[in-house]
């Protein structure tokens, strides 16, 4: 089968404002966006206090997501006590709600204000890689405050990457607008990786989420916290194709200073090896290291182990 080629104009994700967004079908969405704007105008300590209340409420009423998170924590932190895992779970739901209330920060905050609220640590690892003539792939842990964490990179470097769109086009409009306002090039999933690779070779930084479960057909099984995880075996190939080093990134929130602390770790050593399983295992080991930086911030409500090896029972 020959690969379908998209015209160049369709590769970059179009993000126009549609007149239909003003129609009744989107009025509820506009109310939510207006609420986020009001939250953005409040002192951040007030919005964080509200996030704690709403997060506790969400944890109590969303039994399905609470159960998924509890199973994930039991699998990944068997050495922790039940009480310790409960505390992580409680903090996680609060952090998840906080990241929603902070969307206004990412969408409307000035660059100066964002640099006060989003602190980048480990930028020297990026600079060291670039100084050696290598490209940079940022391998982000799937933290709840991913938009804020990503802004630490977007404000400083030209970035290219794909986006997974939501069902609501108006929400997509604000998300894409917020991520693209510093010059980031955002591609639709249909564009594939080729245009991103081209951008990275030309000097852009790639922002890559490595822990998505895209099903058995597109994955191999590599250990994550000691359990088989359906893992996309692409990162090693991307690093080789782009002559790039892979730098792990995790966003953690300091609820005392009300700042995001975004950690960039040193580049993965001896990566890639050229063997998909070895490279996927190395990648997952790095994800474990990121998660341990701030366990409550990882996206535990995802079904991390949804796809199982042949013959193994479903976990959730």
DRENFIMI-430017 format. One record per residue (C-alpha): residue number from 1; residue in one letter; x, y, z. Coordinates in steps of 0.2 Angstrom, whole numbers, plus 5000, padded with zeros to 4 digits. Layout:
BEGIN
<site><num>NUM</num><residu>A</residu><u>X</u><v>Y</v><w>Z</w></site>
...
This chain:
BEGIN
<site><num>1</num><residu>X</residu><u>5000</u><v>5000</v><w>5000</w></site>
<site><num>2</num><residu>X</residu><u>5007</u><v>5017</v><w>4995</w></site>
<site><num>3</num><residu>X</residu><u>5008</u><v>5030</v><w>5009</w></site>
<site><num>4</num><residu>X</residu><u>4995</u><v>5044</v><w>5007</w></site>
<site><num>5</num><residu>X</residu><u>5004</u><v>5061</v><w>5006</w></site>
<site><num>6</num><residu>X</residu><u>4996</u><v>5076</v><w>5013</w></site>
<site><num>7</num><residu>X</residu><u>4998</u><v>5093</v><w>5005</w></site>
<site><num>8</num><residu>X</residu><u>5010</u><v>5104</v><w>5014</w></site>
<site><num>9</num><residu>X</residu><u>4996</u><v>5116</v><w>5018</w></site>
<site><num>10</num><residu>X</residu><u>4987</u><v>5103</v><w>5028</w></site>
<site><num>11</num><residu>X</residu><u>5002</u><v>5097</v><w>5039</w></site>
<site><num>12</num><residu>X</residu><u>5001</u><v>5111</v><w>5051</w></site>
<site><num>13</num><residu>X</residu><u>4986</u><v>5111</v><w>5061</w></site>
<site><num>14</num><residu>X</residu><u>4974</u><v>5124</v><w>5056</w></site>
<site><num>15</num><residu>X</residu><u>4966</u><v>5134</v><w>5071</w></site>
<site><num>16</num><residu>X</residu><u>4954</u><v>5147</v><w>5065</w></site>
<site><num>17</num><residu>X</residu><u>4940</u><v>5155</v><w>5075</w></site>
<site><num>18</num><residu>X</residu><u>4924</u><v>5148</v><w>5068</w></site>
<site><num>19</num><residu>X</residu><u>4908</u><v>5159</v><w>5068</w></site>
<site><num>20</num><residu>X</residu><u>4899</u><v>5143</v><w>5074</w></site>
<site><num>21</num><residu>X</residu><u>4908</u><v>5145</v><w>5091</w></site>
<site><num>22</num><residu>X</residu><u>4896</u><v>5159</v><w>5095</w></site>
<site><num>23</num><residu>X</residu><u>4881</u><v>5148</v><w>5093</w></site>
<site><num>24</num><residu>X</residu><u>4870</u><v>5140</v><w>5107</w></site>
<site><num>25</num><residu>X</residu><u>4879</u><v>5123</v><w>5105</w></site>
<site><num>26</num><residu>X</residu><u>4895</u><v>5132</v><w>5113</w></site>
<site><num>27</num><residu>X</residu><u>4886</u><v>5143</v><w>5126</w></site>
<site><num>28</num><residu>X</residu><u>4890</u><v>5131</v><w>5140</w></site>
<site><num>29</num><residu>X</residu><u>4908</u><v>5130</v><w>5135</w></site>
<site><num>30</num><residu>X</residu><u>4909</u><v>5149</v><w>5135</w></site>
<site><num>31</num><residu>X</residu><u>4903</u><v>5149</v><w>5153</w></site>
<site><num>32</num><residu>X</residu><u>4917</u><v>5137</v><w>5158</w></site>
<site><num>33</num><residu>X</residu><u>4930</u><v>5148</v><w>5148</w></site>
<site><num>34</num><residu>X</residu><u>4923</u><v>5163</v><w>5157</w></site>
<site><num>35</num><residu>X</residu><u>4924</u><v>5154</v><w>5174</w></site>
<site><num>36</num><residu>X</residu><u>4943</u><v>5150</v><w>5170</w></site>
<site><num>37</num><residu>X</residu><u>4946</u><v>5168</v><w>5165</w></site>
<site><num>38</num><residu>X</residu><u>4939</u><v>5174</v><w>5182</w></site>
<site><num>39</num><residu>X</residu><u>4950</u><v>5161</v><w>5191</w></site>
<site><num>40</num><residu>X</residu><u>4965</u><v>5168</v><w>5182</w></site>
<site><num>41</num><residu>X</residu><u>4961</u><v>5185</v><w>5188</w></site>
<site><num>42</num><residu>X</residu><u>4961</u><v>5179</v><w>5206</w></site>
<site><num>43</num><residu>X</residu><u>4976</u><v>5178</v><w>5217</w></site>
<site><num>44</num><residu>X</residu><u>4984</u><v>5161</v><w>5214</w></site>
<site><num>45</num><residu>X</residu><u>4983</u><v>5156</v><w>5232</w></site>
<site><num>46</num><residu>X</residu><u>4964</u><v>5158</v><w>5231</w></site>
<site><num>47</num><residu>X</residu><u>4963</u><v>5147</v><w>5215</w></site>
<site><num>48</num><residu>X</residu><u>4974</u><v>5134</v><w>5223</w></site>
<site><num>49</num><residu>X</residu><u>4963</u><v>5133</v><w>5238</w></site>
<site><num>50</num><residu>X</residu><u>4947</u><v>5131</v><w>5227</w></site>
<site><num>51</num><residu>X</residu><u>4956</u><v>5117</v><w>5218</w></site>
<site><num>52</num><residu>X</residu><u>4959</u><v>5108</v><w>5234</w></site>
<site><num>53</num><residu>X</residu><u>4940</u><v>5109</v><w>5238</w></site>
<site><num>54</num><residu>X</residu><u>4935</u><v>5104</v><w>5220</w></site>
<site><num>55</num><residu>X</residu><u>4948</u><v>5090</v><w>5219</w></site>
<site><num>56</num><residu>X</residu><u>4942</u><v>5082</v><w>5235</w></site>
<site><num>57</num><residu>X</residu><u>4924</u><v>5083</v><w>5229</w></site>
<site><num>58</num><residu>X</residu><u>4930</u><v>5075</v><w>5212</w></site>
<site><num>59</num><residu>X</residu><u>4939</u><v>5061</v><w>5221</w></site>
<site><num>60</num><residu>X</residu><u>4923</u><v>5057</v><w>5232</w></site>
<site><num>61</num><residu>X</residu><u>4911</u><v>5057</v><w>5217</w></site>
<site><num>62</num><residu>X</residu><u>4921</u><v>5049</v><w>5203</w></site>
<site><num>63</num><residu>X</residu><u>4922</u><v>5031</v><w>5209</w></site>
<site><num>64</num><residu>X</residu><u>4928</u><v>5025</v><w>5192</w></site>
<site><num>65</num><residu>X</residu><u>4944</u><v>5036</v><w>5191</w></site>
<site><num>66</num><residu>X</residu><u>4947</u><v>5034</v><w>5209</w></site>
<site><num>67</num><residu>X</residu><u>4947</u><v>5015</v><w>5207</w></site>
<site><num>68</num><residu>X</residu><u>4959</u><v>5016</v><w>5192</w></site>
<site><num>69</num><residu>X</residu><u>4971</u><v>5028</v><w>5201</w></site>
<site><num>70</num><residu>X</residu><u>4971</u><v>5016</v><w>5216</w></site>
<site><num>71</num><residu>X</residu><u>4975</u><v>5001</v><w>5206</w></site>
<site><num>72</num><residu>X</residu><u>4989</u><v>5010</v><w>5197</w></site>
<site><num>73</num><residu>X</residu><u>4997</u><v>5016</v><w>5214</w></site>
<site><num>74</num><residu>X</residu><u>4995</u><v>4998</v><w>5221</w></site>
<site><num>75</num><residu>X</residu><u>5005</u><v>4991</v><w>5206</w></site>
<site><num>76</num><residu>X</residu><u>5018</u><v>5005</v><w>5205</w></site>
<site><num>77</num><residu>X</residu><u>5021</u><v>5008</v><w>5223</w></site>
<site><num>78</num><residu>X</residu><u>5019</u><v>4991</v><w>5232</w></site>
<site><num>79</num><residu>X</residu><u>5032</u><v>4996</v><w>5245</w></site>
<site><num>80</num><residu>X</residu><u>5022</u><v>5011</v><w>5251</w></site>
<site><num>81</num><residu>X</residu><u>5009</u><v>5009</v><w>5264</w></site>
<site><num>82</num><residu>X</residu><u>4990</u><v>5010</v><w>5261</w></site>
<site><num>83</num><residu>X</residu><u>4990</u><v>5026</v><w>5270</w></site>
<site><num>84</num><residu>X</residu><u>5004</u><v>5033</v><w>5259</w></site>
<site><num>85</num><residu>X</residu><u>4995</u><v>5028</v><w>5243</w></site>
<site><num>86</num><residu>X</residu><u>4979</u><v>5037</v><w>5250</w></site>
<site><num>87</num><residu>X</residu><u>4989</u><v>5053</v><w>5252</w></site>
<site><num>88</num><residu>X</residu><u>4996</u><v>5052</v><w>5235</w></site>
<site><num>89</num><residu>X</residu><u>4978</u><v>5049</v><w>5228</w></site>
<site><num>90</num><residu>X</residu><u>4971</u><v>5064</v><w>5238</w></site>
<site><num>91</num><residu>X</residu><u>4985</u><v>5075</v><w>5232</w></site>
<site><num>92</num><residu>X</residu><u>4983</u><v>5069</v><w>5214</w></site>
<site><num>93</num><residu>X</residu><u>4965</u><v>5073</v><w>5212</w></site>
<site><num>94</num><residu>X</residu><u>4969</u><v>5091</v><w>5220</w></site>
<site><num>95</num><residu>X</residu><u>4983</u><v>5093</v><w>5207</w></site>
<site><num>96</num><residu>X</residu><u>4972</u><v>5087</v><w>5193</w></site>
<site><num>97</num><residu>X</residu><u>4959</u><v>5100</v><w>5197</w></site>
<site><num>98</num><residu>X</residu><u>4972</u><v>5114</v><w>5200</w></site>
<site><num>99</num><residu>X</residu><u>4979</u><v>5110</v><w>5182</w></site>
<site><num>100</num><residu>X</residu><u>4962</u><v>5114</v><w>5175</w></site>
<site><num>101</num><residu>X</residu><u>4960</u><v>5130</v><w>5185</w></site>
<site><num>102</num><residu>X</residu><u>4977</u><v>5135</v><w>5179</w></site>
<site><num>103</num><residu>X</residu><u>4973</u><v>5134</v><w>5161</w></site>
<site><num>104</num><residu>X</residu><u>4970</u><v>5152</v><w>5161</w></site>
<site><num>105</num><residu>X</residu><u>4988</u><v>5155</v><w>5167</w></site>
<site><num>106</num><residu>X</residu><u>4994</u><v>5146</v><w>5151</w></site>
<site><num>107</num><residu>X</residu><u>4981</u><v>5154</v><w>5139</w></site>
<site><num>108</num><residu>X</residu><u>4982</u><v>5172</v><w>5145</w></site>
<site><num>109</num><residu>X</residu><u>4997</u><v>5175</v><w>5156</w></site>
<site><num>110</num><residu>X</residu><u>5010</u><v>5186</v><w>5150</w></site>
<site><num>111</num><residu>X</residu><u>5027</u><v>5179</v><w>5147</w></site>
<site><num>112</num><residu>X</residu><u>5035</u><v>5189</v><w>5161</w></site>
<site><num>113</num><residu>X</residu><u>5021</u><v>5182</v><w>5173</w></site>
<site><num>114</num><residu>X</residu><u>5023</u><v>5164</v><w>5167</w></site>
<site><num>115</num><residu>X</residu><u>5042</u><v>5165</v><w>5170</w></site>
<site><num>116</num><residu>X</residu><u>5038</u><v>5170</v><w>5188</w></site>
<site><num>117</num><residu>X</residu><u>5026</u><v>5155</v><w>5190</w></site>
<site><num>118</num><residu>X</residu><u>5035</u><v>5142</v><w>5180</w></site>
<site><num>119</num><residu>X</residu><u>5053</u><v>5139</v><w>5185</w></site>
<site><num>120</num><residu>X</residu><u>5064</u><v>5129</v><w>5173</w></site>
<site><num>121</num><residu>X</residu><u>5078</u><v>5119</v><w>5181</w></site>
<site><num>122</num><residu>X</residu><u>5091</u><v>5109</v><w>5171</w></site>
<site><num>123</num><residu>X</residu><u>5091</u><v>5121</v><w>5156</w></site>
<site><num>124</num><residu>X</residu><u>5110</u><v>5118</v><w>5156</w></site>
<site><num>125</num><residu>X</residu><u>5107</u><v>5100</v><w>5149</w></site>
<site><num>126</num><residu>X</residu><u>5097</u><v>5107</v><w>5134</w></site>
<site><num>127</num><residu>X</residu><u>5111</u><v>5120</v><w>5131</w></site>
<site><num>128</num><residu>X</residu><u>5125</u><v>5107</v><w>5133</w></site>
<site><num>129</num><residu>X</residu><u>5116</u><v>5096</v><w>5120</w></site>
<site><num>130</num><residu>X</residu><u>5114</u><v>5110</v><w>5107</w></site>
<site><num>131</num><residu>X</residu><u>5131</u><v>5116</v><w>5110</w></site>
<site><num>132</num><residu>X</residu><u>5138</u><v>5099</v><w>5104</w></site>
<site><num>133</num><residu>X</residu><u>5128</u><v>5100</v><w>5088</w></site>
<site><num>134</num><residu>X</residu><u>5114</u><v>5088</v><w>5093</w></site>
<site><num>135</num><residu>X</residu><u>5096</u><v>5090</v><w>5092</w></site>
<site><num>136</num><residu>X</residu><u>5084</u><v>5089</v><w>5107</w></site>
<site><num>137</num><residu>X</residu><u>5070</u><v>5078</v><w>5110</w></site>
<site><num>138</num><residu>X</residu><u>5061</u><v>5082</v><w>5126</w></site>
<site><num>139</num><residu>X</residu><u>5053</u><v>5066</v><w>5133</w></site>
<site><num>140</num><residu>X</residu><u>5039</u><v>5072</v><w>5145</w></site>
<site><num>141</num><residu>X</residu><u>5031</u><v>5063</v><w>5159</w></site>
<site><num>142</num><residu>X</residu><u>5012</u><v>5063</v><w>5158</w></site>
<site><num>143</num><residu>X</residu><u>5010</u><v>5075</v><w>5173</w></site>
<site><num>144</num><residu>X</residu><u>4993</u><v>5083</v><w>5176</w></site>
<site><num>145</num><residu>X</residu><u>5001</u><v>5101</v><w>5174</w></site>
<site><num>146</num><residu>X</residu><u>5008</u><v>5097</v><w>5157</w></site>
<site><num>147</num><residu>X</residu><u>5002</u><v>5113</v><w>5148</w></site>
<site><num>148</num><residu>X</residu><u>5011</u><v>5123</v><w>5161</w></site>
<site><num>149</num><residu>X</residu><u>5026</u><v>5112</v><w>5161</w></site>
<site><num>150</num><residu>X</residu><u>5027</u><v>5113</v><w>5142</w></site>
<site><num>151</num><residu>X</residu><u>5027</u><v>5132</v><w>5143</w></site>
<site><num>152</num><residu>X</residu><u>5044</u><v>5132</v><w>5151</w></site>
<site><num>153</num><residu>X</residu><u>5051</u><v>5125</v><w>5135</w></site>
<site><num>154</num><residu>X</residu><u>5039</u><v>5134</v><w>5123</w></site>
<site><num>155</num><residu>X</residu><u>5044</u><v>5151</v><w>5130</w></site>
<site><num>156</num><residu>X</residu><u>5063</u><v>5148</v><w>5127</w></site>
<site><num>157</num><residu>X</residu><u>5065</u><v>5137</v><w>5111</w></site>
<site><num>158</num><residu>X</residu><u>5056</u><v>5134</v><w>5095</w></site>
<site><num>159</num><residu>X</residu><u>5046</u><v>5118</v><w>5097</w></site>
<site><num>160</num><residu>X</residu><u>5037</u><v>5106</v><w>5085</w></site>
<site><num>161</num><residu>X</residu><u>5025</u><v>5092</v><w>5090</w></site>
<site><num>162</num><residu>X</residu><u>5008</u><v>5084</v><w>5087</w></site>
<site><num>163</num><residu>X</residu><u>4993</u><v>5086</v><w>5097</w></site>
<site><num>164</num><residu>X</residu><u>4979</u><v>5074</v><w>5102</w></site>
<site><num>165</num><residu>X</residu><u>4963</u><v>5084</v><w>5100</w></site>
<site><num>166</num><residu>X</residu><u>4948</u><v>5084</v><w>5111</w></site>
<site><num>167</num><residu>X</residu><u>4930</u><v>5082</v><w>5106</w></site>
<site><num>168</num><residu>X</residu><u>4925</u><v>5100</v><w>5109</w></site>
<site><num>169</num><residu>X</residu><u>4932</u><v>5111</v><w>5095</w></site>
<site><num>170</num><residu>X</residu><u>4931</u><v>5127</v><w>5105</w></site>
<site><num>171</num><residu>X</residu><u>4942</u><v>5120</v><w>5119</w></site>
<site><num>172</num><residu>X</residu><u>4954</u><v>5114</v><w>5105</w></site>
<site><num>173</num><residu>X</residu><u>4954</u><v>5132</v><w>5099</w></site>
<site><num>174</num><residu>X</residu><u>4960</u><v>5139</v><w>5116</w></site>
<site><num>175</num><residu>X</residu><u>4972</u><v>5124</v><w>5119</w></site>
<site><num>176</num><residu>X</residu><u>4981</u><v>5126</v><w>5102</w></site>
<site><num>177</num><residu>X</residu><u>4981</u><v>5145</v><w>5103</w></site>
<site><num>178</num><residu>X</residu><u>4989</u><v>5144</v><w>5120</w></site>
<site><num>179</num><residu>X</residu><u>5002</u><v>5132</v><w>5115</w></site>
<site><num>180</num><residu>X</residu><u>5006</u><v>5141</v><w>5098</w></site>
<site><num>181</num><residu>X</residu><u>5008</u><v>5159</v><w>5104</w></site>
<site><num>182</num><residu>X</residu><u>5027</u><v>5158</v><w>5106</w></site>
<site><num>183</num><residu>X</residu><u>5029</u><v>5151</v><w>5089</w></site>
<site><num>184</num><residu>X</residu><u>5027</u><v>5133</v><w>5092</w></site>
<site><num>185</num><residu>X</residu><u>5022</u><v>5122</v><w>5076</w></site>
<site><num>186</num><residu>X</residu><u>5008</u><v>5110</v><w>5080</w></site>
<site><num>187</num><residu>X</residu><u>5004</u><v>5096</v><w>5069</w></site>
<site><num>188</num><residu>X</residu><u>4988</u><v>5086</v><w>5067</w></site>
<site><num>189</num><residu>X</residu><u>4990</u><v>5067</v><w>5071</w></site>
<site><num>190</num><residu>X</residu><u>4987</u><v>5064</v><w>5052</w></site>
<site><num>191</num><residu>X</residu><u>5003</u><v>5073</v><w>5048</w></site>
<site><num>192</num><residu>X</residu><u>5013</u><v>5059</v><w>5056</w></site>
<site><num>193</num><residu>X</residu><u>5031</u><v>5062</v><w>5062</w></site>
<site><num>194</num><residu>X</residu><u>5040</u><v>5066</v><w>5046</w></site>
<site><num>195</num><residu>X</residu><u>5037</u><v>5085</v><w>5046</w></site>
<site><num>196</num><residu>X</residu><u>5041</u><v>5085</v><w>5065</w></site>
<site><num>197</num><residu>X</residu><u>5058</u><v>5076</v><w>5061</w></site>
<site><num>198</num><residu>X</residu><u>5061</u><v>5089</v><w>5047</w></site>
<site><num>199</num><residu>X</residu><u>5059</u><v>5103</v><w>5059</w></site>
<site><num>200</num><residu>X</residu><u>5070</u><v>5095</v><w>5073</w></site>
<site><num>201</num><residu>X</residu><u>5084</u><v>5093</v><w>5060</w></site>
<site><num>202</num><residu>X</residu><u>5082</u><v>5111</v><w>5056</w></site>
<site><num>203</num><residu>X</residu><u>5084</u><v>5116</v><w>5075</w></site>
<site><num>204</num><residu>X</residu><u>5067</u><v>5114</v><w>5083</w></site>
<site><num>205</num><residu>X</residu><u>5065</u><v>5105</v><w>5099</w></site>
<site><num>206</num><residu>X</residu><u>5053</u><v>5090</v><w>5099</w></site>
<site><num>207</num><residu>X</residu><u>5041</u><v>5088</v><w>5113</w></site>
<site><num>208</num><residu>X</residu><u>5037</u><v>5070</v><w>5115</w></site>
<site><num>209</num><residu>X</residu><u>5025</u><v>5060</v><w>5126</w></site>
<site><num>210</num><residu>X</residu><u>5031</u><v>5043</v><w>5128</w></site>
<site><num>211</num><residu>X</residu><u>5019</u><v>5034</v><w>5139</w></site>
<site><num>212</num><residu>X</residu><u>5003</u><v>5033</v><w>5129</w></site>
<site><num>213</num><residu>X</residu><u>4995</u><v>5016</v><w>5126</w></site>
<site><num>214</num><residu>X</residu><u>4990</u><v>5015</v><w>5108</w></site>
<site><num>215</num><residu>X</residu><u>4986</u><v>4997</v><w>5108</w></site>
<site><num>216</num><residu>X</residu><u>4994</u><v>4980</v><w>5104</w></site>
<site><num>217</num><residu>X</residu><u>4997</u><v>4982</v><w>5086</w></site>
<site><num>218</num><residu>X</residu><u>5008</u><v>4998</v><w>5088</w></site>
<site><num>219</num><residu>X</residu><u>5017</u><v>4993</v><w>5104</w></site>
<site><num>220</num><residu>X</residu><u>5029</u><v>4981</v><w>5112</w></site>
<site><num>221</num><residu>X</residu><u>5029</u><v>4976</v><w>5130</w></site>
<site><num>222</num><residu>X</residu><u>5042</u><v>4983</v><w>5141</w></site>
<site><num>223</num><residu>X</residu><u>5043</u><v>4984</v><w>5160</w></site>
<site><num>224</num><residu>X</residu><u>5036</u><v>4999</v><w>5169</w></site>
<site><num>225</num><residu>X</residu><u>5037</u><v>4998</v><w>5188</w></site>
<site><num>226</num><residu>X</residu><u>5040</u><v>4979</v><w>5186</w></site>
<site><num>227</num><residu>X</residu><u>5024</u><v>4977</v><w>5176</w></site>
<site><num>228</num><residu>X</residu><u>5022</u><v>4974</v><w>5157</w></site>
<site><num>229</num><residu>X</residu><u>5017</u><v>4990</v><w>5149</w></site>
<site><num>230</num><residu>X</residu><u>5012</u><v>4992</v><w>5131</w></site>
<site><num>231</num><residu>X</residu><u>5025</u><v>5004</v><w>5125</w></site>
<site><num>232</num><residu>X</residu><u>5027</u><v>5013</v><w>5108</w></site>
<site><num>233</num><residu>X</residu><u>5044</u><v>5008</v><w>5101</w></site>
<site><num>234</num><residu>X</residu><u>5047</u><v>5025</v><w>5092</w></site>
<site><num>235</num><residu>X</residu><u>5058</u><v>5036</v><w>5103</w></site>
<site><num>236</num><residu>X</residu><u>5075</u><v>5027</v><w>5099</w></site>
<site><num>237</num><residu>X</residu><u>5071</u><v>5028</v><w>5081</w></site>
<site><num>238</num><residu>X</residu><u>5067</u><v>5046</v><w>5082</w></site>
<site><num>239</num><residu>X</residu><u>5083</u><v>5050</v><w>5091</w></site>
<site><num>240</num><residu>X</residu><u>5093</u><v>5041</v><w>5078</w></site>
<site><num>241</num><residu>X</residu><u>5084</u><v>5049</v><w>5064</w></site>
<site><num>242</num><residu>X</residu><u>5086</u><v>5066</v><w>5071</w></site>
<site><num>243</num><residu>X</residu><u>5103</u><v>5064</v><w>5078</w></site>
<site><num>244</num><residu>X</residu><u>5096</u><v>5069</v><w>5094</w></site>
<site><num>245</num><residu>X</residu><u>5098</u><v>5067</v><w>5113</w></site>
<site><num>246</num><residu>X</residu><u>5083</u><v>5063</v><w>5123</w></site>
<site><num>247</num><residu>X</residu><u>5081</u><v>5073</v><w>5139</w></site>
<site><num>248</num><residu>X</residu><u>5067</u><v>5068</v><w>5151</w></site>
<site><num>249</num><residu>X</residu><u>5056</u><v>5082</v><w>5158</w></site>
<site><num>250</num><residu>X</residu><u>5043</u><v>5082</v><w>5173</w></site>
<site><num>251</num><residu>X</residu><u>5033</u><v>5096</v><w>5180</w></site>
<site><num>252</num><residu>X</residu><u>5030</u><v>5097</v><w>5199</w></site>
<site><num>253</num><residu>X</residu><u>5020</u><v>5110</v><w>5208</w></site>
<site><num>254</num><residu>X</residu><u>5026</u><v>5118</v><w>5224</w></site>
<site><num>255</num><residu>X</residu><u>5010</u><v>5122</v><w>5234</w></site>
<site><num>256</num><residu>X</residu><u>5019</u><v>5133</v><w>5246</w></site>
<site><num>257</num><residu>X</residu><u>5027</u><v>5145</v><w>5233</w></site>
<site><num>258</num><residu>X</residu><u>5013</u><v>5142</v><w>5220</w></site>
<site><num>259</num><residu>X</residu><u>5025</u><v>5139</v><w>5207</w></site>
<site><num>260</num><residu>X</residu><u>5028</u><v>5125</v><w>5194</w></site>
<site><num>261</num><residu>X</residu><u>5045</u><v>5118</v><w>5195</w></site>
<site><num>262</num><residu>X</residu><u>5050</u><v>5110</v><w>5179</w></site>
<site><num>263</num><residu>X</residu><u>5064</u><v>5098</v><w>5179</w></site>
<site><num>264</num><residu>X</residu><u>5075</u><v>5093</v><w>5164</w></site>
<site><num>265</num><residu>X</residu><u>5086</u><v>5079</v><w>5168</w></site>
<site><num>266</num><residu>X</residu><u>5102</u><v>5074</v><w>5159</w></site>
<site><num>267</num><residu>X</residu><u>5101</u><v>5066</v><w>5142</w></site>
<site><num>268</num><residu>X</residu><u>5098</u><v>5047</v><w>5142</w></site>
<site><num>269</num><residu>X</residu><u>5115</u><v>5038</v><w>5142</w></site>
<site><num>270</num><residu>X</residu><u>5119</u><v>5026</v><w>5128</w></site>
<site><num>271</num><residu>X</residu><u>5103</u><v>5029</v><w>5119</w></site>
<site><num>272</num><residu>X</residu><u>5097</u><v>5023</v><w>5107</w></site>
<site><num>273</num><residu>X</residu><u>5105</u><v>5005</v><w>5107</w></site>
<site><num>274</num><residu>X</residu><u>5095</u><v>5001</v><w>5091</w></site>
<site><num>275</num><residu>X</residu><u>5085</u><v>4987</v><w>5099</w></site>
<site><num>276</num><residu>X</residu><u>5067</u><v>4992</v><w>5102</w></site>
<site><num>277</num><residu>X</residu><u>5065</u><v>4982</v><w>5118</w></site>
<site><num>278</num><residu>X</residu><u>5081</u><v>4988</v><w>5126</w></site>
<site><num>279</num><residu>X</residu><u>5077</u><v>5006</v><w>5121</w></site>
<site><num>280</num><residu>X</residu><u>5059</u><v>5005</v><w>5127</w></site>
<site><num>281</num><residu>X</residu><u>5065</u><v>4998</v><w>5143</w></site>
<site><num>282</num><residu>X</residu><u>5077</u><v>5012</v><w>5145</w></site>
<site><num>283</num><residu>X</residu><u>5063</u><v>5024</v><w>5141</w></site>
<site><num>284</num><residu>X</residu><u>5051</u><v>5017</v><w>5154</w></site>
<site><num>285</num><residu>X</residu><u>5065</u><v>5017</v><w>5167</w></site>
<site><num>286</num><residu>X</residu><u>5067</u><v>5035</v><w>5164</w></site>
<site><num>287</num><residu>X</residu><u>5048</u><v>5038</v><w>5166</w></site>
<site><num>288</num><residu>X</residu><u>5049</u><v>5029</v><w>5183</w></site>
<site><num>289</num><residu>X</residu><u>5063</u><v>5042</v><w>5188</w></site>
<site><num>290</num><residu>X</residu><u>5052</u><v>5056</v><w>5183</w></site>
<site><num>291</num><residu>X</residu><u>5037</u><v>5050</v><w>5192</w></site>
<site><num>292</num><residu>X</residu><u>5047</u><v>5048</v><w>5208</w></site>
<site><num>293</num><residu>X</residu><u>5051</u><v>5067</v><w>5208</w></site>
<site><num>294</num><residu>X</residu><u>5033</u><v>5071</v><w>5212</w></site>
<site><num>295</num><residu>X</residu><u>5022</u><v>5055</v><w>5213</w></site>
<site><num>296</num><residu>X</residu><u>5006</u><v>5064</v><w>5215</w></site>
<site><num>297</num><residu>X</residu><u>5008</u><v>5074</v><w>5199</w></site>
<site><num>298</num><residu>X</residu><u>5008</u><v>5059</v><w>5187</w></site>
<site><num>299</num><residu>X</residu><u>4992</u><v>5055</v><w>5178</w></site>
<site><num>300</num><residu>X</residu><u>4986</u><v>5040</v><w>5188</w></site>
<site><num>301</num><residu>X</residu><u>4968</u><v>5041</v><w>5182</w></site>
<site><num>302</num><residu>X</residu><u>4975</u><v>5034</v><w>5165</w></site>
<site><num>303</num><residu>X</residu><u>4973</u><v>5016</v><w>5162</w></site>
<site><num>304</num><residu>X</residu><u>4992</u><v>5014</v><w>5161</w></site>
<site><num>305</num><residu>X</residu><u>4991</u><v>4995</v><w>5159</w></site>
<site><num>306</num><residu>X</residu><u>4976</u><v>4994</v><w>5148</w></site>
<site><num>307</num><residu>X</residu><u>4983</u><v>4983</v><w>5135</w></site>
<site><num>308</num><residu>X</residu><u>4989</u><v>4967</v><w>5141</w></site>
<site><num>309</num><residu>X</residu><u>5001</u><v>4953</v><w>5134</w></site>
<site><num>310</num><residu>X</residu><u>4993</u><v>4939</v><w>5126</w></site>
<site><num>311</num><residu>X</residu><u>4984</u><v>4928</v><w>5139</w></site>
<site><num>312</num><residu>X</residu><u>4985</u><v>4940</v><w>5153</w></site>
<site><num>313</num><residu>X</residu><u>4969</u><v>4945</v><w>5162</w></site>
<site><num>314</num><residu>X</residu><u>4963</u><v>4963</v><w>5161</w></site>
<site><num>315</num><residu>X</residu><u>4969</u><v>4974</v><w>5176</w></site>
<site><num>316</num><residu>X</residu><u>4955</u><v>4987</v><w>5177</w></site>
